[in-house]
Amino acid sequence: MIRVIDNKFSAILGARLIKISQVSRDTGISRTTLTNIYYKRSTYITFAVLNKLYEYLDCSVNDLFPYIAETTTDKEKEALNE
């Protein structure tokens, strides 16, 4: 089973026409950190950054990083059918 946490940061900024540099100025979060989140290169995010983003974007955890339910890989499907 694969469990995935999706990253909707770039979609939210795009929909609201907000630039990374503006988020950085308004929140104090480094541009590098925001760029890594935007391009889905981050492997972890601190609670301090999450709190600032949720407050700034006025959204919830699920809006920004929705959890995608478990999916079965093709290999796992094959093993179940054997």
C-alpha positions in Angstrom: 0.0 0.0 0.0 1.2 3.5 -0.8 0.2 6.4 1.4 0.7 9.9 0.0 0.5 13.4 1.3 -0.1 15.7 -1.6 1.2 19.3 -1.8 -1.2 21.9 -3.0 0.9 25.0 -2.2 1.7 25.9 -5.8 -2.0 25.4 -6.8 -3.2 27.7 -4.0 -0.7 30.4 -4.8 -1.5 30.2 -8.4 -5.3 30.4 -7.8 -4.8 33.4 -5.6 -2.2 35.0 -7.8 0.3 35.3 -4.9 4.0 35.1 -5.5 6.5 33.3 -3.4 8.4 36.6 -2.7 5.1 38.1 -1.3 4.5 35.2 1.0 8.1 35.4 2.2 7.8 39.2 2.9 4.5 38.8 4.7 5.3 35.7 6.8 9.1 35.9 7.4 9.5 32.4 6.0 12.6 32.2 3.9 12.2 32.3 0.1 14.3 29.1 -0.1 12.0 27.2 2.2 8.9 28.4 0.2 10.5 27.6 -3.1 11.3 24.1 -1.9 7.7 23.6 -0.8 6.4 25.1 -4.0 8.4 22.8 -6.2 7.7 19.8 -4.0 11.3 19.3 -3.0 10.8 19.5 0.7 11.0 16.3 2.7 9.7 17.9 5.9 8.2 21.1 7.1 8.4 22.5 10.6 5.3 23.3 12.6 6.3 26.9 12.8 6.3 27.2 9.0 3.0 25.3 8.7 1.4 27.5 11.3 2.5 30.7 9.4 1.3 29.3 6.1 -2.1 28.2 7.4 -2.6 31.6 9.1 -1.4 33.6 6.0 -3.4 31.5 3.5 -6.4 31.1 5.8 -6.6 27.4 5.1 -6.5 24.1 6.9 -4.0 21.2 6.8 -6.1 19.3 4.4 -6.4 22.3 2.0 -2.6 22.6 1.8 -1.4 19.1 2.3 -4.3 16.6 1.7 -3.8 13.0 2.5 -4.5 10.7 -0.4 -6.0 7.4 0.8 -4.1 4.2 0.5 -3.7 2.9 -3.0 -2.6 -0.5 -4.2 0.3 -0.7 -6.6 0.3 -2.9 -9.7 2.7 -5.3 -8.0 0.5 -5.6 -5.0 -2.6 -6.2 -7.2 -0.8 -9.0 -9.0 0.2 -10.6 -5.6 -3.4 -10.4 -4.4 -4.6 -12.2 -7.6 -2.2 -15.1 -7.3 
